[in-house]
Amino acid sequence: MVHLSHTQVKDDLHPADSSTGCPSMPTPEREVKPPLRREVGYFCHFVLEGKHMGGILVTNEIGVPLEFKYTEPVAMNRLQKTLYGAVLDRYLHETVIRDSLARELHSDPKYFITGFEEKEYLGTLAGREMIALQEVRSASSEPGGSFARTRDREAVILTDEGPGLRAAFSTSDEAVQQDMIDWLQGAARTMDLLEPLDRVKVALKMLIGDERKR
Amino acid sequence: MSYSRSHRPAAERLDASRTVRIISVKPGLPQHIPCVHPIPIEDVPARVSVRSSRGEPGHACGRERATEIVFLAPRIKNVELPHEPVVFEQTTLQGASAVGPAAWRFSVVTAQSPCATAETPTLALVPRRRSGGQSKRQRYDTFTRPMPAVLDGTDRISLIPHRRKGLTPRQIGDGEIAGHLNEARAAKGIIPENARLVAVFRRTPVELVSHMRFDESRKLLLFKLIPCGDLRCTRVYDLAAVRDLSTGKLHLIPHRTRYRTVSLS
């Protein structure tokens, strides 16, 4: 979006081509603002009968799907479980499912939302930070604020007329966290933030059912 | 984890006479072989099933993120990636020269090996040469998880309805309840004394709804939206479910002043 400001820059230089026809007239300062990205990204890791599947959904500001990518089901055998041991879950979540999906994603949402059960595996997805969300019934904030930090990487966020949200962040950088909170509150004004996650789960269940029929 | 070549299971042993090597198009490689449709190496799964030129099933294995893929199959015909077939113009054959280049077109059937199962346990064992090239004493990694194929399901998920959970009158203020009942009178002519607010649904894009269903017992609103297409903005309303006690009929009424305008991406 190009925004024309009426403030004049002190000691502004004249335009080289003098196309205005009036060389002494200072040109208005042209301030280019980055476009607001309101696309919302969702990531869901789903396990059914030992098969792991992952899905990424990108929606617009009202929850309409713009892009949905999912992986084929992945199952691990006994040998693999023995070899990978304790790191198997992390490897599956982060490398096998999430990184595979990130490589195929074309949209570019600012952040990705995931279910709160995924908070142990938070990281970056396609270079974007992730937020694990859960609805809370009674939420209280810091005095004069719209959120309350509960831990280093967790906070309870209040939304306009909506439910409170318990959030876990993939980063401990407070500036980024604040930006995430602002982004969440902005998105929550126009859509139900958690509802698309349910749709992704339904879609993955449907797809895994189709896989079984084949 | 790795082990020497002699300790590997027989099924996984690399047999030079049955090994075909495809070199991807990459500048600077000693063996530069042009492909009709060069494919990024990441697109080729580590472990694949193949069919020979005689239609016999075989197993093949490849290295991820390497510059070459090594397939194990006697007579491989075509390479087929998930959606588009790719035919290699030339390949090299190591150790055997009886078969001409025309017979060495590859078919990689990724759908047959999404994961290791009880029937195909050896799919989990993907021999992989170690990076750095140990030519004299070649060792192999025993286990590489093939990356799953990623598919597009945007059309499928668009069919799933949006689900909105309603707020009960207890969860909203008296002023807002009165406002919704007044809207019911203005829109449907329901007298507030004869009306009961059942639920309120926040941020409902009423203008784009194509199908709508209200589940009163669970206070759930299910709706489908039309494709936004070139639409630049819309409004999301607070939608009230109001029951007319005189007729018993349920009405869904958007509040004319409780809305937000959303500019769409």
Interface residues (C-beta under 8 A of the other chain):
Chain A: R37 R38 E39 K51 G55 L57 N60 E61 I62 G63 V64 P65 L66 E67 F68 K69 Y70 T71 E72 P73 V74 A75 M76 N77 L79 Q80 L83 Y91 T95 V96 I97 S100 L101 R103 E104 E161 G162 R189 T190 M191 D192 E195 D198 R199 V200 V202 A203 M206 L207
Chain B: M1 E42 P114 C115 A116 T117 A118 P121 A124 L125 T142 F143 R145 M147 P148 A149 V150 L151 D152 G153 T154 R156 I157 S158 I160 H162 R163 R164 K165 R202 R203 P205 L208 L225 P227 C228 T234 V236 R260 V262 S263 L264 S265
